[in-house]
Every structure is written in C-alpha cells, then in structure tokens.
Amino acid sequence: MRRTLIRYKAKPELADRNAELVSAVFAELKAARPDDVRYLTLRLEDDTFIHLVETAAEDGSSPIPKLKAFQAFQDGIRDRCAEPPLVRDVSIVGNYRMLDES
C-alpha cells in the first residue's frame, strides 16, 4: 500500500474553480468505482488544498491519472497555484476510523 500527500495553495481568485475541478474528479471516481484506490481532498481556509491518495497496487500506481476529470484538473494546475504542488510519500502514525485499516 502506498500513500501520497499533495499540498499546494491556490490563488484566491482561482480556488473555487480548483475545488470544482477536484469535485469532478470525485464524481468520476464514484461512477467508475475503482477498488484499488482511496482518495481524500481537504481545502483549508487559506485556499491550501491537501490531497491524500492511497493505492493498493503493487507498483504504487493509481487509476486517478487516467480519469478525464483528473486530466482536466491537471490542465492549468500550475497557473491556479500561488504555491506549487509539493508531493510526498507518507505513512500513518495514528488513525481512528478515517482511513482503511488494511
């Protein structure tokens, strides 16, 4: 299992558009229902977005980049950002009913 955290700050005038694009990714995920991925996105009050992706694939790959909605989200992401995306592998230190226990 691989967990990745992505953090970036959106430009205030583009943060709502960014949230709309993220919501479209979740809509497509709900329709496709892939079993080997879990995904969470949070938006902080300062328009910082935090994405947590958990994938069960042996090679750490995720079906998310193949989604049309994700490709639309990726298009122009750097232009929407006041601070560029920072990608890090993460491990869980503590978890109470938020993430899969497997």
DOTI-26238 format. One record per residue (C-alpha): residue number from 1; x, z, y. Coordinates in steps of 0.05 Angstrom, whole numbers, plus 5000, padded with zeros to 4 digits. Layout:
BEGIN
ATOM pos    u    w    v
ATOM NUM    X    Z    Y
...
END
This chain:
BEGIN
ATOM pos    u    w    v
ATOM   1 5000 5000 5000
ATOM   2 5027 4981 5068
ATOM   3 5002 5009 5134
ATOM   4 5018 4978 5201
ATOM   5 5003 5003 5271
ATOM   6 5000 4956 5330
ATOM   7 4996 4983 5401
ATOM   8 4990 4947 5467
ATOM   9 4959 4956 5535
ATOM  10 4912 4902 5560
ATOM  11 4907 4881 5632
ATOM  12 4847 4918 5662
ATOM  13 4812 4853 5682
ATOM  14 4820 4825 5611
ATOM  15 4809 4888 5569
ATOM  16 4734 4875 5558
ATOM  17 4749 4804 5535
ATOM  18 4802 4831 5488
ATOM  19 4751 4880 5459
ATOM  20 4701 4823 5449
ATOM  21 4754 4783 5411
ATOM  22 4770 4843 5368
ATOM  23 4696 4854 5354
ATOM  24 4691 4782 5330
ATOM  25 4747 4796 5280
ATOM  26 4708 4855 5253
ATOM  27 4645 4813 5247
ATOM  28 4682 4760 5207
ATOM  29 4714 4814 5163
ATOM  30 4645 4844 5149
ATOM  31 4619 4776 5129
ATOM  32 4680 4758 5085
ATOM  33 4686 4828 5055
ATOM  34 4758 4824 5031
ATOM  35 4774 4882 4984
ATOM  36 4849 4887 4996
ATOM  37 4849 4907 5069
ATOM  38 4824 4964 5114
ATOM  39 4826 4957 5189
ATOM  40 4812 5002 5248
ATOM  41 4818 4988 5323
ATOM  42 4814 5040 5378
ATOM  43 4811 5030 5453
ATOM  44 4837 5085 5498
ATOM  45 4811 5099 5567
ATOM  46 4872 5065 5599
ATOM  47 4857 4999 5561
ATOM  48 4910 5012 5509
ATOM  49 4889 4984 5442
ATOM  50 4912 5013 5376
ATOM  51 4902 4974 5311
ATOM  52 4915 5005 5243
ATOM  53 4918 4957 5184
ATOM  54 4922 4980 5112
ATOM  55 4934 4928 5059
ATOM  56 4936 4937 4983
ATOM  57 4971 4871 4969
ATOM  58 5036 4879 4931
ATOM  59 5073 4837 4982
ATOM  60 5041 4873 5042
ATOM  61 5004 4810 5063
ATOM  62 4936 4814 5095
ATOM  63 4877 4766 5097
ATOM  64 4865 4781 5171
ATOM  65 4912 4728 5200
ATOM  66 4874 4675 5161
ATOM  67 4808 4691 5197
ATOM  68 4785 4643 5250
ATOM  69 4765 4701 5295
ATOM  70 4834 4731 5288
ATOM  71 4867 4666 5306
ATOM  72 4822 4663 5368
ATOM  73 4843 4735 5384
ATOM  74 4917 4717 5377
ATOM  75 4910 4657 5423
ATOM  76 4929 4684 5491
ATOM  77 4942 4756 5470
ATOM  78 5007 4760 5509
ATOM  79 4970 4736 5572
ATOM  80 4918 4791 5563
ATOM  81 4971 4845 5556
ATOM  82 5001 4888 5611
ATOM  83 5048 4916 5557
ATOM  84 5065 4872 5497
ATOM  85 5046 4890 5426
ATOM  86 5090 4939 5390
ATOM  87 5086 4934 5314
ATOM  88 5108 4990 5269
ATOM  89 5101 5007 5195
ATOM  90 5070 5077 5190
ATOM  91 5060 5130 5137
ATOM  92 5005 5181 5135
ATOM  93 5025 5253 5148
ATOM  94 4955 5281 5146
ATOM  95 4887 5251 5132
ATOM  96 4819 5284 5129
ATOM  97 4765 5234 5109
ATOM  98 4789 5179 5157
ATOM  99 4829 5134 5111
ATOM 100 4827 5114 5038
ATOM 101 4858 5168 4995
ATOM 102 4887 5120 4943
END
